Amino acid sequence: MDFSKYRINEFLSQLSSKEAVPGGGGASALVGALGAALGCMVGNLTVGKAKYKDVETDMYLLMNEAEQLQSQLTALIQKDADGFAPLAKAYSMDKNDPEYDTVMEQCLRKAAETPLEIVRLSCRMIELHQQFADKGSTLAVSDAGTGVVFCWAAMYGGALNVMVNTRLMKDRVYAERMNNEVEDLMNKYWKLADETYESVFRKLKN
């Protein structure tokens, strides 16, 4: 069964068990999807209000992309599990098997691909939350702030799940290329997420 179709309590039960999947990657995808959904919430609480007529077109565009990101991140919950399954099987191989290194390398690459996509999509959603927080209804600004924190967490969680696989790769050029992309994204977007959160915090404090 697709983990993204699980009920909340079922997913949490599976996540907390000794089963290999879902794990940190799938959980990160879910958190990112929640962050995207909160962006949509801000948009829906903004459009149709006379006070925000000037930004209504912008809100619809933001909501449309946020909905797409929500859908993509939700799909990555199961995709992450699917990507890890071959690696889990490969770990049981005899290390003296002549195919061991080749199989492991392929599986490690596959297992790292989805977390990297989680990082990319979460970063894009952080950009959208900056605009939701700036243009959205003041009644929903806390939701934009919460959403950007969720996407920040998804980004960091996804990053760790890339690196846990790249550290074992024999092809260090390929591994470092993935690591460098993750680090570049994190260096840029943690700051943007922090700025957005601080902006929301100040609005609520004043």
Secondary structure, DSSP 8 states (H G I E B T S, - for coil): --GGGS-HHHHHHHHTSSSSSS-HHHHHHHHHHHHHHHHHHHHHTTTT-GGGGGGHHHHHHHHHHHHHHHHHHHHHHHHHHHHHHHHHHHTTS-TTSTTHHHHHHHHHHHHHHHHHHHHHHHHHHHHHHHHHHHHS-GGGHHHHHHHHHHHHHHHHHHHHHHHHHHTT-S-HHHHHHHHHHHHHHHHHHHHHHHHHHHHHHHHHH-
